[in-house]
Amino acid sequence: MVEDQVVLANSVARVLRREGMAVDVVHDGERALECTSVVDYDLVVLDRDLPRIHGDEVCGALAARSLQTRVLMLTASGTMAERVEGLNLGADDYLPKPFAYPELIARIRAISRRSQPAVPPVLAHGDLRLDPAKRLATRGGERLPLNPKELAVLEYLLSAQGRVVPTEELLERVWDEAADPFTNTVKTTINRLRSKLGSPPLIETVPRSGYRI
């Protein structure tokens, strides 16, 4: 989340985290470029009018790097010319301020579904179903009492489609930059998730490699 209005940035981050997303927050274009040079983000929510380095330059730099990172650009101006200009810079979507949080969340999820490989709107494995948009997981038709972080871990493992996901990758993708890489937070969350998913077990631990469903 790149937004120079600190209150707005932190408010958006809280809302997105409640939706199970890992969110890092910076407040200027220079820090945005620094962070995106070391972390392969799925998506950057980018304010256009930024200090130090303008949002247009940040967007252009991300496009020039040919990254898989998607860009949702925000701006106080909602004119047709502004939207066209933002999209021509390489943004994947454009949302004028003020905006409603449900629309922002819906647009983020829509962009994610257009990613490669495409992520289906409902994830499934056997009798397990997860609807990321509704934040709802069921097994055998029964709703599972999962907290936001457990839902996010389950979503990421299901999206991997059988691939082994290393602990480090889960920590980077499901938690944010404040997470301590030396804690057992991933293992603890996986253990709670296993317990709530019930039998037969679905999450496999691959020694010295990670986890998979």
N, CA, C and O of each residue as an XYZ file, in Angstrom:
852
protein
N       0.852     -1.176      0.000
C       0.000      0.000      0.000
C       0.892      1.231      0.000
O       1.647      1.447      0.947
N       0.812      2.053     -1.069
C       1.638      3.255     -1.187
C       0.706      4.461     -1.168
O      -0.002      4.724     -2.141
N       0.709      5.192     -0.054
C      -0.218      6.302      0.142
C       0.410      7.274      1.129
O       0.811      6.875      2.222
N       0.500      8.558      0.750
C       1.142      9.532      1.630
C       0.233     10.024      2.748
O       0.718     10.609      3.716
N      -1.066      9.801      2.639
C      -1.974     10.133      3.732
C      -1.939      8.971      4.734
O      -2.546      7.922      4.515
N      -1.218      9.184      5.828
C      -0.923      8.100      6.765
C      -2.186      7.471      7.337
O      -2.288      6.248      7.425
N      -3.142      8.296      7.723
C      -4.379      7.764      8.316
C      -5.116      6.882      7.317
O      -5.575      5.795      7.668
N      -5.231      7.342      6.081
C      -5.908      6.557      5.047
C      -5.150      5.258      4.776
O      -5.758      4.192      4.683
N      -3.827      5.345      4.650
C      -3.023      4.154      4.365
C      -3.201      3.101      5.443
O      -3.389      1.923      5.141
N      -3.144      3.522      6.700
C      -3.278      2.567      7.798
C      -4.689      2.005      7.887
O      -4.874      0.841      8.243
N      -5.689      2.826      7.565
C      -7.071      2.363      7.571
C      -7.293      1.299      6.497
O      -7.907      0.264      6.757
N      -6.790      1.561      5.289
C      -6.918      0.586      4.207
C      -6.194     -0.709      4.570
O      -6.711     -1.801      4.335
N      -4.994     -0.584      5.147
C      -4.220     -1.769      5.519
C      -4.980     -2.629      6.518
O      -4.990     -3.855      6.405
N      -5.620     -1.989      7.500
C      -6.395     -2.757      8.486
C      -7.533     -3.526      7.815
O      -7.771     -4.693      8.125
N      -8.230     -2.862      6.895
C      -9.344     -3.506      6.198
C      -8.845     -4.697      5.376
O      -9.457     -5.765      5.406
N      -7.753     -4.526      4.651
C      -7.232     -5.603      3.810
C      -6.709     -6.766      4.645
O      -6.849     -7.927      4.261
N      -6.105     -6.450      5.787
C      -5.629     -7.523      6.668
C      -6.782     -8.340      7.214
O      -6.664     -9.554      7.379
N      -7.904     -7.675      7.497
C      -9.086     -8.421      7.948
C      -9.602     -9.357      6.859
O     -10.283    -10.341      7.146
N      -9.271     -9.041      5.608
C      -9.641     -9.899      4.479
C      -8.614    -10.990      4.229
O      -8.698    -11.720      3.242
N      -7.632    -11.099      5.138
C      -6.637    -12.165      5.028
C      -5.443    -11.831      4.169
O      -4.667    -12.722      3.823
N      -5.272    -10.558      3.813
C      -4.141    -10.159      2.969
C      -2.978     -9.672      3.828
O      -3.183     -9.047      4.868
N      -1.765     -9.961      3.389
C      -0.568     -9.424      4.027
C      -0.264     -8.076      3.387
O      -0.182     -7.977      2.163
N      -0.099     -7.047      4.195
C       0.029     -5.689      3.665
C       1.242     -4.985      4.273
O       1.374     -4.911      5.495
N       2.123     -4.472      3.419
C       3.184     -3.553      3.827
C       2.755     -2.151      3.420
O       2.133     -1.975      2.373
N       3.076     -1.159      4.228
C       2.656      0.221      3.978
C       3.871      1.134      3.876
O       4.738      1.116      4.750
N       3.938      1.937      2.808
C       4.941      2.992      2.671
C       4.220      4.264      2.237
O       3.087      4.221      1.756
N       4.911      5.416      2.419
C       4.227      6.691      2.230
C       4.836      7.591      1.157
O       4.442      8.751      1.041
N       5.778      7.089      0.378
C       6.327      7.905     -0.707
C       6.837      6.993     -1.821
O       7.032      5.793     -1.629
N       7.045      7.598     -2.991
C       7.441      6.817     -4.155
C       8.818      6.208     -4.047
O       9.067      5.132     -4.593
N       9.716      6.878     -3.353
C      11.073      6.359     -3.217
C      11.073      5.038     -2.439
O      11.709      4.065     -2.844
N      10.347      5.024     -1.315
C      10.265      3.792     -0.525
C       9.533      2.700     -1.294
O       9.853      1.519     -1.157
N       8.556      3.088     -2.097
C       7.832      2.096     -2.899
C       8.775      1.363     -3.835
O       8.717      0.139     -3.952
N       9.648      2.117     -4.506
C      10.593      1.484     -5.427
C      11.613      0.634     -4.678
O      12.025     -0.417     -5.170
N      12.019      1.074     -3.510
C      12.958      0.290     -2.708
C      12.333     -1.056     -2.311
O      12.958     -2.107     -2.449
N      11.112     -1.004     -1.826
C      10.452     -2.227     -1.365
C      10.172     -3.194     -2.515
O      10.377     -4.401     -2.385
N       9.705     -2.658     -3.635
C       9.375     -3.537     -4.765
C      10.625     -4.098     -5.445
O      10.529     -5.022     -6.252
N      11.785     -3.548     -5.125
C      13.023     -4.091     -5.690
C      13.507     -5.318     -4.922
O      14.318     -6.090     -5.434
N      13.011     -5.502     -3.694
C      13.468     -6.634     -2.885
C      12.358     -7.644     -2.575
O      12.646     -8.780     -2.198
N      11.087     -7.236     -2.730
C       9.958     -8.139     -2.463
C       9.107     -8.262     -3.720
O       8.772     -7.260     -4.352
N       8.758     -9.498     -4.080
C       7.941     -9.762     -5.265
C       6.463     -9.711     -4.855
O       5.839    -10.743     -4.606
N       5.924     -8.508     -4.792
C       4.529     -8.334     -4.356
C       3.564     -8.829     -5.432
O       3.844     -8.750     -6.628
N       2.422     -9.341     -4.974
C       1.354     -9.713     -5.910
C       0.726     -8.461     -6.511
O       0.418     -8.417     -7.702
N       0.542     -7.443     -5.670
C      -0.143     -6.247     -6.128
C       0.318     -5.029     -5.337
O       0.587     -5.116     -4.139
N       0.404     -3.896     -6.022
C       0.708     -2.619     -5.382
C      -0.503     -1.706     -5.535
O      -0.913     -1.393     -6.653
N      -1.075     -1.279     -4.406
C      -2.114     -0.255     -4.420
C      -1.364      1.073     -4.343
O      -0.773      1.400     -3.314
N      -1.392      1.827     -5.425
C      -0.476      2.951     -5.618
C      -1.227      4.272     -5.769
O      -1.965      4.478     -6.732
N      -1.024      5.161     -4.797
C      -1.556      6.516     -4.934
C      -0.775      7.236     -6.031
O       0.429      7.031     -6.183
N      -1.460      8.066     -6.780
C      -0.778      8.730     -7.896
C       0.046      9.938     -7.449
O       1.160     10.142     -7.932
N      -0.492     10.727     -6.539
C       0.183     11.958     -6.115
C       1.022     11.684     -4.879
O       0.564     11.859     -3.750
N       2.267     11.247     -5.107
C       3.170     10.868     -4.027
C       4.331     11.848     -3.904
O       4.736     12.443     -4.902
N       4.874     12.029     -2.701
C       6.087     12.833     -2.546
C       7.325     12.053     -2.979
O       7.292     10.833     -3.144
N       8.421     12.798     -3.157
C       9.748     12.275     -3.527
C       9.768     11.745     -4.955
O      10.448     12.314     -5.809
N       9.040     10.674     -5.232
C       8.920     10.177     -6.601
C       7.438     10.022     -6.900
O       6.728      9.326     -6.173
N       6.965     10.661     -7.958
C       5.541     10.659     -8.294
C       5.068      9.240     -8.609
O       5.831      8.401     -9.087
N       3.784      8.998     -8.325
C       3.211      7.690     -8.587
C       3.299      7.259    -10.039
O       3.419      6.067    -10.324
N       3.239      8.217    -10.971
C       3.382      7.886    -12.388
C       4.746      7.261    -12.665
O       4.852      6.285    -13.408
N       5.785      7.828    -12.065
C       7.127      7.293    -12.258
C       7.272      5.909    -11.627
O       7.923      5.025    -12.184
N       6.660      5.737    -10.463
C       6.705      4.421     -9.815
C       6.029      3.379    -10.699
O       6.565      2.291    -10.909
N       4.856      3.715    -11.212
C       4.112      2.791    -12.066
C       4.914      2.451    -13.323
O       4.994      1.289    -13.723
N       5.504      3.472    -13.937
C       6.312      3.241    -15.127
C       7.519      2.373    -14.847
O       7.878      1.521    -15.661
N       8.155      2.582    -13.692
C       9.324      1.786    -13.329
C       8.947      0.327    -13.105
O       9.685     -0.574    -13.504
N       7.805      0.091    -12.471
C       7.355     -1.287    -12.252
C       7.053     -1.974    -13.580
O       7.388     -3.143    -13.769
N       6.422     -1.250    -14.496
C       6.115     -1.821    -15.810
C       7.394     -2.123    -16.579
O       7.481     -3.134    -17.275
N       8.392     -1.238    -16.452
C       9.653     -1.423    -17.174
C      10.426     -2.634    -16.671
O      11.191     -3.241    -17.420
N      10.230     -2.985    -15.411
C      10.924     -4.148    -14.851
C      10.314     -5.460    -15.335
O      10.891     -6.524    -15.107
N       9.173     -5.408    -15.989
C       8.462     -6.598    -16.483
C       8.180     -7.581    -15.350
O       8.347     -8.790    -15.509
N       7.753     -7.050    -14.210
C       7.436     -7.882    -13.059
C       6.031     -8.469    -13.192
O       5.226     -8.009    -14.002
N       5.749     -9.499    -12.380
C       4.405    -10.056    -12.314
C       3.512     -9.218    -11.397
O       2.303     -9.438    -11.326
N       4.117     -8.256    -10.697
C       3.361     -7.406     -9.768
C       2.314     -6.589    -10.508
O       2.617     -5.921    -11.496
N       1.073     -6.649    -10.020
C      -0.014     -5.857    -10.587
C      -0.100     -4.513     -9.877
O       0.351     -4.375     -8.741
N      -0.675     -3.533    -10.543
C      -0.783     -2.193     -9.977
C      -2.229     -1.714    -10.041
O      -2.839     -1.683    -11.110
N      -2.770     -1.339     -8.877
C      -4.067     -0.679     -8.799
C      -3.792      0.763     -8.397
O      -3.365      1.028     -7.273
N      -4.036      1.689     -9.308
C      -3.687      3.087     -9.069
C      -4.857      3.847     -8.468
O      -6.001      3.693     -8.895
N      -4.549      4.678     -7.461
C      -5.539      5.534     -6.812
C      -5.246      6.992     -7.146
O      -4.086      7.376     -7.300
N      -6.286      7.796     -7.257
C      -6.073      9.220     -7.492
C      -7.282     10.020     -7.024
O      -8.401      9.509     -6.973
N      -7.039     11.274     -6.686
C      -8.139     12.163     -6.294
C      -8.934     12.630     -7.505
O     -10.040     13.151     -7.359
N      -8.381     12.448     -8.693
C      -9.062     12.861     -9.920
C      -9.656     11.645    -10.614
O      -8.972     10.644    -10.828
N     -10.932     11.738    -10.962
C     -11.581     10.607    -11.607
C     -11.993     10.876    -13.036
O     -12.891     10.214    -13.556
N     -11.343     11.849    -13.687
C     -11.712     12.168    -15.068
C     -11.300     11.048    -16.010
O     -10.403     10.261    -15.709
N     -11.969     10.993    -17.149
C     -11.644      9.988    -18.151
C     -10.190     10.092    -18.586
O      -9.506      9.077    -18.717
N      -9.709     11.323    -18.813
C      -8.328     11.520    -19.252
C      -7.336     10.982    -18.227
O      -6.336     10.363    -18.591
N      -7.615     11.219    -16.936
C      -6.732     10.724    -15.874
C      -6.721      9.203    -15.853
O      -5.663      8.592    -15.706
N      -7.887      8.589    -15.998
C      -7.952      7.124    -15.973
C      -7.191      6.533    -17.151
O      -6.438      5.572    -16.989
N      -7.385      7.102    -18.328
C      -6.691      6.603    -19.513
C      -5.179      6.749    -19.355
O      -4.416      5.844    -19.691
N      -4.766      7.898    -18.839
C      -3.334      8.135    -18.663
C      -2.727      7.129    -17.691
O      -1.643      6.598    -17.933
N      -3.440      6.869    -16.581
C      -2.947      5.910    -15.599
C      -2.827      4.512    -16.171
O      -1.844      3.817    -15.915
N      -3.813      4.096    -16.940
C      -3.766      2.769    -17.552
C      -2.657      2.677    -18.596
O      -2.014      1.636    -18.731
N      -2.433      3.755    -19.327
C      -1.371      3.760    -20.324
C       0.020      3.688    -19.698
O       0.979      3.273    -20.349
N       0.126      4.090    -18.440
C       1.405      3.997    -17.741
C       1.731      2.565    -17.342
O       2.869      2.267    -16.977
N       0.760      1.691    -17.407
C       0.993      0.293    -17.057
C       0.163     -0.214    -15.904
O       0.307     -1.368    -15.499
N      -0.717      0.639    -15.358
C      -1.587      0.190    -14.265
C      -2.584     -0.848    -14.780
O      -3.018     -0.789    -15.930
N      -2.942     -1.796    -13.914
C      -3.913     -2.830    -14.275
C      -5.344     -2.384    -14.011
O      -6.286     -2.886    -14.623
N      -5.493     -1.439    -13.095
C      -6.819     -0.913    -12.793
C      -6.648      0.470    -12.176
O      -5.546      0.868    -11.797
N      -7.749      1.184    -12.086
C      -7.707      2.592    -11.689
C      -8.932      2.872    -10.835
O     -10.054      2.587    -11.252
N      -8.729      3.434     -9.627
C      -9.847      3.691     -8.724
C      -9.764      5.124     -8.203
O      -8.801      5.466     -7.516
N     -10.748      5.972     -8.513
C     -10.727      7.351     -8.026
C     -11.104      7.449     -6.548
O     -11.886      6.646     -6.038
N     -10.535      8.443     -5.875
C     -10.908      8.749     -4.491
C     -12.070      9.744     -4.512
O     -12.174     10.541     -5.445
N     -12.939      9.714     -3.511
C     -13.003      8.709     -2.440
C     -13.588      7.398     -2.951
O     -14.363      7.392     -3.908
N     -13.226      6.308     -2.327
C     -13.714      5.003     -2.761
C     -14.278      4.247     -1.565
O     -13.951      4.538     -0.415
N     -15.119      3.283     -1.858
C     -15.681      2.424     -0.822
C     -14.791      1.191     -0.668
O     -14.325      0.625     -1.658
N     -14.562      0.785      0.565
C     -13.682     -0.361      0.806
C     -14.152     -1.641      0.109
O     -13.318     -2.368     -0.429
N     -15.466     -1.948      0.097
C     -15.891     -3.159     -0.619
C     -15.494     -3.142     -2.094
O     -15.141     -4.181     -2.651
N     -15.549     -1.961     -2.735
C     -15.146     -1.892     -4.144
C     -13.645     -2.106     -4.282
O     -13.202     -2.805     -5.193
N     -12.857     -1.511     -3.389
C     -11.414     -1.716     -3.432
C     -11.080     -3.192     -3.287
O     -10.267     -3.720     -4.045
N     -11.695     -3.859     -2.324
C     -11.441     -5.283     -2.101
C     -11.846     -6.096     -3.324
O     -11.118     -6.997     -3.738
N     -13.006     -5.784     -3.907
C     -13.484     -6.507     -5.086
C     -12.526     -6.333     -6.263
O     -12.256     -7.283     -6.997
N     -12.015     -5.114     -6.439
C     -11.082     -4.867     -7.545
C      -9.764     -5.612     -7.322
O      -9.191     -6.149     -8.269
N      -9.283     -5.648     -6.086
C      -8.057     -6.393     -5.787
C      -8.237     -7.863     -6.102
O      -7.365     -8.484     -6.710
N      -9.356     -8.420     -5.695
C      -9.600     -9.843     -5.961
C      -9.784    -10.108     -7.459
O      -9.368    -11.154     -7.957
N     -10.398     -9.178     -8.169
C     -10.565     -9.343     -9.618
C      -9.217     -9.334    -10.315
O      -8.982    -10.131    -11.223
N      -8.323     -8.433     -9.897
C      -6.976     -8.396    -10.471
C      -6.249     -9.697    -10.187
O      -5.550    -10.223    -11.054
N      -6.409    -10.222     -8.972
C      -5.749    -11.481     -8.600
C      -6.226    -12.631     -9.471
O      -5.441    -13.508     -9.830
N      -7.521    -12.629     -9.815
C      -8.038    -13.706    -10.662
C      -7.486    -13.633    -12.075
O      -7.493    -14.628    -12.800
N      -7.002    -12.444    -12.473
C      -6.423    -12.309    -13.812
C      -4.936    -12.626    -13.823
O      -4.291    -12.551    -14.869
N      -4.380    -12.986    -12.649
C      -2.948    -13.262    -12.562
C      -2.628    -14.593    -13.227
O      -3.531    -15.358    -13.565
N      -1.352    -14.865    -13.411
C      -0.910    -16.116    -14.027
C      -0.174    -16.959    -12.999
O       0.786    -16.467    -12.406
N      -0.582    -18.229    -12.752
C      -1.766    -18.851    -13.311
C      -3.023    -18.279    -12.683
O      -2.998    -17.782    -11.557
N      -4.122    -18.353    -13.421
C      -5.373    -17.789    -12.917
C      -5.823    -18.511    -11.654
O      -5.694    -19.730    -11.538
N      -6.348    -17.745    -10.718
C      -6.855    -18.307     -9.471
C      -8.373    -18.395     -9.567
O      -9.019    -17.373     -9.798
N      -8.971    -19.581     -9.400
C     -10.432    -19.702     -9.508
C     -11.114    -18.973     -8.360
O     -10.519    -18.812     -7.295
N     -12.362    -18.525     -8.559
C     -13.074    -17.790     -7.511
C     -13.366    -18.631     -6.272
O     -13.448    -18.092     -5.168
N     -13.523    -19.945     -6.438
C     -13.711    -20.860     -5.303
C     -12.656    -21.951     -5.398
O     -12.536    -22.622     -6.423
N     -11.890    -22.127     -4.320
C     -10.829    -23.128     -4.278
C     -11.374    -24.400     -3.639
O     -12.148    -24.337     -2.684
N     -10.968    -25.557     -4.167
C     -11.513    -26.816     -3.667
C     -10.455    -27.904     -3.659
O      -9.548    -27.920     -4.490
N     -10.591    -28.808     -2.705
C      -9.765    -30.019     -2.638
C     -10.584    -31.066     -1.898
O     -10.810    -30.951     -0.694
N     -11.029    -32.093     -2.628
C     -11.899    -33.085     -2.014
C     -13.183    -32.428     -1.531
O     -13.868    -31.746     -2.294
N     -13.509    -32.644     -0.238
C     -14.727    -32.051      0.316
C     -14.471    -30.701      0.976
O     -15.332    -30.169      1.677
N     -13.277    -30.153      0.745
C     -12.926    -28.836      1.290
C     -13.217    -27.761      0.260
O     -12.826    -27.895     -0.899
N     -13.899    -26.692      0.664
C     -14.196    -25.558     -0.206
C     -13.803    -24.264      0.493
O     -14.020    -24.095      1.693
N     -13.219    -23.353     -0.283
C     -12.865    -22.041      0.259
C     -13.267    -20.968     -0.738
O     -12.831    -20.980     -1.889
N     -14.102    -20.040     -0.285
C     -14.504    -18.883     -1.081
C     -13.763    -17.674     -0.521
O     -14.169    -17.130      0.506
N     -12.667    -17.235     -1.187
C     -11.877    -16.122     -0.651
C     -12.662    -14.831     -0.522
O     -12.465    -14.085      0.437
N     -13.545    -14.553     -1.466
C     -14.298    -13.301     -1.425
C     -15.242    -13.254     -0.224
O     -15.400    -12.205      0.400
N     -15.863    -14.377      0.100
C     -16.793    -14.436      1.229
C     -16.090    -14.754      2.537
O     -16.710    -14.716      3.601
N     -14.772    -15.074      2.468
C     -14.009    -15.460      3.655
C     -14.697    -16.630      4.345
O     -14.917    -16.618      5.556
N     -15.031    -17.635      3.551
C     -15.799    -18.774      4.042
C     -15.147    -20.078      3.604
O     -14.896    -20.296      2.419
N     -14.873    -20.951      4.592
C     -14.319    -22.272      4.309
C     -15.258    -23.330      4.883
O     -15.745    -23.197      6.006
N     -15.508    -24.384      4.102
C     -16.354    -25.474      4.568
C     -15.673    -26.804      4.269
O     -14.876    -26.917      3.339
N     -16.004    -27.803      5.077
C     -15.570    -29.167      4.781
C     -16.751    -30.089      5.021
O     -17.351    -30.100      6.096
N     -17.066    -30.852      4.003
C     -18.237    -31.709      4.092
C     -19.512    -30.924      4.301
O     -20.468    -31.426      4.891
N     -19.531    -29.665      3.809
C     -20.703    -28.825      3.936
C     -20.798    -28.065      5.247
O     -21.698    -27.243      5.422
N     -19.872    -28.330      6.179
C     -19.888    -27.662      7.482
C     -18.893    -26.504      7.491
O     -17.748    -26.651      7.064
N     -19.343    -25.356      7.981
C     -18.467    -24.187      8.039
C     -17.339    -24.400      9.044
O     -17.565    -24.916     10.139
N     -16.122    -24.000      8.665
C     -14.958    -24.149      9.541
C     -14.704    -22.843     10.282
O     -14.734    -21.774      9.672
N     -14.450    -22.913     11.600
C     -14.256    -21.696     12.401
C     -12.817    -21.177     12.304
O     -12.058    -21.248     13.271
N     -12.455    -20.660     11.141
C     -11.086    -20.218     10.917
C     -10.951    -18.718     11.129
O     -11.829    -17.948     10.742
N      -9.839    -18.303     11.750
C      -9.567    -16.874     11.889
C      -8.934    -16.351     10.601
O      -8.578    -17.157      9.741
N      -8.779    -15.029     10.431
C      -8.274    -14.482      9.158
C      -6.927    -15.043      8.719
O      -6.730    -15.292      7.529
N      -5.995    -15.250      9.649
C      -4.680    -15.758      9.260
C      -4.765    -17.215      8.820
O      -4.090    -17.614      7.871
N      -5.587    -18.014      9.499
C      -5.767    -19.402      9.094
C      -6.411    -19.489      7.718
O      -6.022    -20.319      6.896
N      -7.398    -18.630      7.467
C      -8.009    -18.583      6.135
C      -6.983    -18.218      5.071
O      -6.979    -18.790      3.981
N      -6.115    -17.264      5.391
C      -5.111    -16.826      4.419
C      -4.109    -17.934      4.110
O      -3.727    -18.121      2.955
N      -3.682    -18.667      5.133
C      -2.758    -19.793      4.917
C      -3.433    -20.869      4.075
O      -2.839    -21.398      3.135
N      -4.678    -21.188      4.421
C      -5.413    -22.204      3.660
C      -5.577    -21.768      2.209
O      -5.394    -22.574      1.297
N      -5.920    -20.505      1.987
C      -6.073    -19.994      0.619
C      -4.773    -20.130     -0.166
O      -4.786    -20.532     -1.329
N      -3.648    -19.794      0.474
C      -2.372    -19.853     -0.245
C      -1.982    -21.294     -0.571
O      -1.490    -21.568     -1.665
N      -2.196    -22.204      0.355
C      -1.863    -23.606      0.106
C      -2.747    -24.191     -0.993
O      -2.261    -24.924     -1.854
N      -4.043    -23.871     -0.967
C      -4.934    -24.371     -2.015
C      -4.573    -23.771     -3.379
O      -4.634    -24.458     -4.399
N      -4.200    -22.496     -3.390
C      -3.832    -21.842     -4.649
C      -2.574    -22.445     -5.260
O      -2.370    -22.366     -6.471
N      -1.728    -23.049     -4.421
C      -0.483    -23.653     -4.916
C      -0.747    -24.929     -5.702
O       0.147    -25.420     -6.391
N      -1.961    -25.480     -5.612
C      -2.394    -26.632     -6.421
C      -1.433    -27.818     -6.320
O      -1.000    -28.375     -7.329
N      -1.111    -28.191     -5.079
C      -0.281    -29.370     -4.853
C       1.202    -29.101     -4.761
O       1.970    -29.991     -4.397
N       1.620    -27.886     -5.087
C       3.042    -27.545     -4.975
C       3.434    -27.433     -3.506
O       2.650    -26.970     -2.678
N       4.660    -27.864     -3.190
C       5.164    -27.703     -1.832
C       5.502    -26.229     -1.611
O       6.260    -25.637     -2.380
N       4.939    -25.644     -0.559
C       5.158    -24.232     -0.248
C       6.128    -24.136      0.925
O       5.800    -24.586      2.023
N       7.311    -23.563      0.724
C       8.274    -23.428      1.822
C       7.744    -22.517      2.928
O       6.932    -21.625      2.684
N       8.219    -22.761      4.143
C       7.831    -21.932      5.278
C       8.138    -20.468      5.015
O       7.333    -19.596      5.342
N       9.301    -20.192      4.424
C       9.706    -18.815      4.151
C       8.736    -18.126      3.199
O       8.463    -16.934      3.340
N       8.219    -18.873      2.235
C       7.272    -18.296      1.279
C       5.948    -17.962      1.966
O       5.359    -16.911      1.710
N       5.484    -18.853      2.834
C       4.259    -18.567      3.580
C       4.434    -17.329      4.450
O       3.541    -16.485      4.532
N       5.578    -17.228      5.092
C       5.834    -16.083      5.961
C       5.823    -14.788      5.163
O       5.316    -13.769      5.633
N       6.380    -14.826      3.958
C       6.457    -13.625      3.124
C       5.110    -13.256      2.532
O       4.773    -12.076      2.433
N       4.326    -14.275      2.132
C       3.092    -14.013      1.399
C       1.869    -13.814      2.290
O       0.938    -13.104      1.908
N       1.858    -14.425      3.464
C       0.677    -14.374      4.313
C       0.850    -13.393      5.466
O      -0.121    -12.797      5.933
N       2.081    -13.228      5.920
C       2.350    -12.239      6.955
C       2.950    -10.995      6.294
O       3.167    -10.999      5.082
N       3.221     -9.942      7.050
C       3.795     -8.746      6.450
C       5.233     -8.555      6.915
O       5.800     -9.433      7.565
N       5.823     -7.412      6.583
C       7.238     -7.199      6.848
C       7.563     -7.134      8.339
O       8.731     -7.230      8.718
N       6.547     -6.974      9.189
C       6.779     -6.924     10.629
C       6.935     -8.313     11.241
O       7.307     -8.429     12.409
N       6.660     -9.367     10.476
C       6.747    -10.728     11.000
C       8.198    -11.107     11.283
O       9.095    -10.790     10.502
N       8.417    -11.779     12.392
C       9.759    -12.224     12.774
C      10.045    -13.565     12.100
O       9.357    -14.545     12.384
N      11.049    -13.634     11.209
C      11.328    -14.884     10.499
C      11.865    -15.998     11.390
O      11.953    -17.147     10.958
N      12.225    -15.670     12.628
C      12.815    -16.664     13.520
C      11.812    -17.226     14.524
O      12.189    -17.981     15.420
N      10.538    -16.862     14.381
C       9.518    -17.398     15.278
C       8.902    -18.655     14.675
O       9.178    -19.016     13.531
N       8.063    -19.311     15.471
C       7.355    -20.509     15.011
C       5.936    -20.178     14.578
O       5.053    -21.036     14.616
N       5.715    -18.931     14.166
C       4.354    -18.501     13.871
C       3.707    -19.307     12.750
O       2.513    -19.599     12.815
N       4.480    -19.673     11.718
C       3.912    -20.469     10.621
C       3.538    -21.860     11.123
O       2.435    -22.342     10.865
N       4.456    -22.501     11.839
C       4.197    -23.846     12.357
C       3.001    -23.856     13.291
O       2.170    -24.762     13.232
N       2.909    -22.846     14.157
C       1.785    -22.761     15.093
C       0.463    -22.603     14.356
O      -0.525    -23.251     14.702
N       0.441    -21.732     13.327
C      -0.790    -21.518     12.554
C      -1.175    -22.782     11.794
O      -2.353    -23.133     11.741
N      -0.205    -23.466     11.208
C      -0.467    -24.716     10.490
C      -1.066    -25.758     11.435
O      -2.010    -26.457     11.066
N      -0.526    -25.866     12.648
C      -1.036    -26.850     13.605
C      -2.488    -26.551     13.991
O      -3.312    -27.461     14.081
N      -2.793    -25.271     14.218
C      -4.185    -24.898     14.533
C      -5.101    -25.202     13.354
O      -6.212    -25.700     13.531
N      -4.621    -24.898     12.148
C      -5.412    -25.128     10.947
C      -5.693    -26.615     10.753
O      -6.812    -27.005     10.421
N      -4.675    -27.436     10.962
C      -4.861    -28.889     10.850
C      -5.957    -29.370     11.799
O      -6.818    -30.168     11.428
N      -5.906    -28.869     13.018
C      -6.883    -29.289     14.019
C      -8.297    -28.916     13.594
O      -9.224    -29.707     13.767
N      -8.470    -27.732     13.046
C      -9.796    -27.263     12.653
C     -10.300    -27.941     11.374
O     -11.507    -28.088     11.181
N      -9.377    -28.351     10.505
C      -9.785    -29.023      9.266
C     -10.295    -30.430      9.534
O     -11.095    -30.956      8.760
N      -9.839    -31.047     10.625
C     -10.330    -32.369     10.986
C      -9.709    -33.498     10.177
O      -8.653    -33.332      9.565
N     -10.375    -34.649     10.182
C      -9.867    -35.864      9.538
C     -10.693    -36.214      8.306
O     -11.874    -35.878      8.221
N     -10.049    -36.903      7.341
C      -8.621    -37.237      7.298
C      -7.766    -35.985      7.092
O      -8.246    -34.999      6.532
N      -6.500    -36.012      7.539
C      -5.627    -34.838      7.429
C      -5.447    -34.400      5.973
O      -5.383    -35.230      5.066
N      -5.367    -33.093      5.768
C      -5.218    -32.555      4.416
C      -3.850    -31.897      4.190
O      -3.326    -31.925      3.077
N      -3.282    -31.314      5.230
C      -2.014    -30.587      5.079
C      -0.856    -31.535      5.360
O      -0.751    -32.099      6.449
N      -0.005    -31.699      4.381
C       1.157    -32.571      4.504
C       2.413    -31.750      4.780
O       2.656    -30.736      4.126
N       3.198    -32.191      5.741
C       4.508    -31.590      5.989
C       5.543    -32.358      5.180
O       5.683    -33.570      5.340
N       6.262    -31.665      4.318
C       7.335    -32.273      3.528
C       8.648    -31.901      4.208
O       9.044    -30.736      4.176
N       9.329    -32.867      4.822
C      10.534    -32.560      5.603
C      11.546    -31.726      4.839
O      11.878    -32.019      3.691
N      12.031    -30.679      5.499
C      13.052    -29.758      4.972
C      12.605    -29.019      3.712
O      13.418    -28.409      3.019
N      11.299    -29.082      3.423
C      10.801    -28.393      2.220
C       9.655    -27.434      2.508
O       9.688    -26.282      2.077
N       8.627    -27.906      3.245
C       7.493    -27.029      3.512
C       6.200    -27.803      3.682
O       6.180    -28.892      4.255
N       5.106    -27.216      3.167
C       3.772    -27.777      3.351
C       3.027    -27.812      2.013
O       3.295    -27.023      1.107
N       2.085    -28.752      1.921
C       1.230    -28.791      0.724
C      -0.096    -29.466      1.049
O      -0.228    -30.250      1.989
N      -1.072    -29.113      0.212
C      -2.377    -29.795      0.259
C      -2.541    -30.550     -1.054
O      -3.560    -31.208     -1.264
